[in-house]
Amino acid sequence: MKKTIFILSTLAIVMLASGVAFTQKIKKNASGEPTGISQVTPNSVPQISHSVILEKLTMIQMENSKQYPGTVKACKETRLAFRVGGPLIKVNVKAGDRVKKGEILMQIDPRDFKDKIGVLNAQLGGALARLDNARQDFRRMKQLFDEKVIPQADFDRVTTGKDTAASGVKAIRAQLNIARHHLEYTTLKAPYNGIITQTHIENFEMVAPGRVMVGLHDISNLEININVPENEIINHPLESGKKAWVRFPSLGQQQFSVTLKEWNTTADRATRSYGTTFTLPRPRGIQIFPGMTAEIQWPGSKDQNQTLTIPSKAVVNDSTGTAHVWRFDPKTAMAAKTPVMLGALYGSSRVVVKSGLMPGDLIVTDGMDFITDTMKLSPTLANTGTARTSSQERIQ
């Protein structure tokens, strides 16, 4: 029994010695000889800091802004028609086609118009011959009249004949110009670069003058028309070039900058509102067409109360949909996840904070994807230039 206890005690001592060997490290002097044993602790493991960008929050004086529903229009909208009639022989476009200025869209059979020009050219030749004879008669009769050989009545008659022949030539030339114009009108051309919105006829149909054939829009620039009530129009700066924001419900919360173009100075009798137009250069890669609904956010006079705003990109939503931001503590160089209550959008990239933050708070605006509550951070204030050596200096 005593022998068994001795063996177990010996094994326990050996195992304890092995454990100590794994949790200790041997200190050595300059000659490489052991000098002692030091314990490995968590504090001796190097800490890795995570770089982030901070913003120091300040109160701003917001402008009173109002939202108005509007409708998108093309900067140019045209309904094209032929100025002459005839059978249609060419239809080169369909709805949705993009066309360039001067491009032929449709054509009427031009043969009758060419024949008309041929007839008038022949008539012009005869009229010119009659005019030449009348001028020769006039020159002969004038010489005789000057010599007092013929009476005044005979001279007046040849003078009238010459003038009549000249008028006949002018009339035929005018008819010839009209006929040439009519021949040009047998082709319907695009007056500017644009997109075909509709076609109202099929090929080979008979066309009447003035009948609308196609719709053409220039959507390189868009217009948004809104109606502003009379009690609100006085709160907005009515100056061409003033900026506002537009949002399209079909595109979500994305906003675009628009420019005030024109406004009515007479209110609509029924609605007592003033028609106002903003312009928007058509964004690349985004489908915005005339007729779509829009919402204009138009800044007005300055608000007397100050408001706190933060960058929209700093907001993180958890699984429950609650909005949070990472608030930085300079004393610990760590950030805490802080719930916030948000208000309306401010501009295109910021949002109003109703509660949860205070002026002077430092929040993380970039680099928050992998942050934890216990992570040491290496912060830099936005737009402060080169980062300094310590976190305390960086955020000053």
Stockholm file with secondary structure:
# STOCKHOLM 1.0

chainA/1-396         MKKTIFILSTLAIVMLASGVAFTQKIKKNASGEPTGISQVTPNSVPQISHSVILEKLTMIQMENSKQYPGTVKACKETRLAFRVGGPLIKVNVKAGDRVKKGEILMQIDPRDFKDKIGVLNAQLGGALARLDNARQDFRRMKQLFDEKVIPQADFDRVTTGKDTAASGVKAIRAQLNIARHHLEYTTLKAPYNGIITQTHIENFEMVAPGRVMVGLHDISNLEININVPENEIINHPLESGKKAWVRFPSLGQQQFSVTLKEWNTTADRATRSYGTTFTLPRPRGIQIFPGMTAEIQWPGSKDQNQTLTIPSKAVVNDSTGTAHVWRFDPKTAMAAKTPVMLGALYGSSRVVVKSGLMPGDLIVTDGMDFITDTMKLSPTLANTGTARTSSQERIQ
#=GR chainA/1-396 SS CHHHHHHHHHHHHHHHHHHHHHHEEEEECTTSCEEEEEECCGGGSCCCCEEEEEEECCEEEEEEEEEEEEEEEEEEEEEEECSSCEEEEEECCCTTCEECTTCEEEEECCHHHHHHHHHHHHHHHHHHHHHHHHHHHHHHHHHHHHTTCSCHHHHHHHHHHHHHHHHHHHHHHHHHHHHHHHHHTTEEECSSSEEEEEECCCTTCEECTTCEEEEEEEEEEEEEEEEEEHHHHTTSCCCTTCEEEEECGGGTTCEEEEEEEEECSSCCTTTCEEEEEEEEECCTTCCCCTTCEEEEEEEEEEEEEEEEEEEGGGCEECTTCCEEEEEEETTTTEEEEEECEEEEEETTTEEEEEESCCTTCEEEEESCTTCCTTCCEEEEETTCCSCCSSHHHHTC
#=GC SS_cons         CHHHHHHHHHHHHHHHHHHHHHHEEEEECTTSCEEEEEECCGGGSCCCCEEEEEEECCEEEEEEEEEEEEEEEEEEEEEEECSSCEEEEEECCCTTCEECTTCEEEEECCHHHHHHHHHHHHHHHHHHHHHHHHHHHHHHHHHHHHTTCSCHHHHHHHHHHHHHHHHHHHHHHHHHHHHHHHHHTTEEECSSSEEEEEECCCTTCEECTTCEEEEEEEEEEEEEEEEEEHHHHTTSCCCTTCEEEEECGGGTTCEEEEEEEEECSSCCTTTCEEEEEEEEECCTTCCCCTTCEEEEEEEEEEEEEEEEEEEGGGCEECTTCCEEEEEEETTTTEEEEEECEEEEEETTTEEEEEESCCTTCEEEEESCTTCCTTCCEEEEETTCCSCCSSHHHHTC
//
